[in-house]
């Protein structure tokens, strides 16, 4: 979607997702216990912020837009998306 129609919203969404992947790369090689502790410390706040941001932006989008559909999908899958941080 971003490639076809880049926007400030898609840029921000990708930036936020990129921050999560950066943490994943940063903790690679740590023990399972260390990774969990780091995810809980660093990832959980980013996930909470992302969820709030998605919900807020959903209010401004046409529910029929492709971006709204992508955001809705992410929010509908939220428990599965955030499981790794628990």
Secondary structure, 3 states (H helix, E strand, C coil): CCCCCCCHHHHHHHHHHHHHHHHHHHHCCCCHHHHHHHHHHHHHHHHHHHHHHHHHHHCCCCCCCHHHHHHHHHHHCHHHHHHHHC
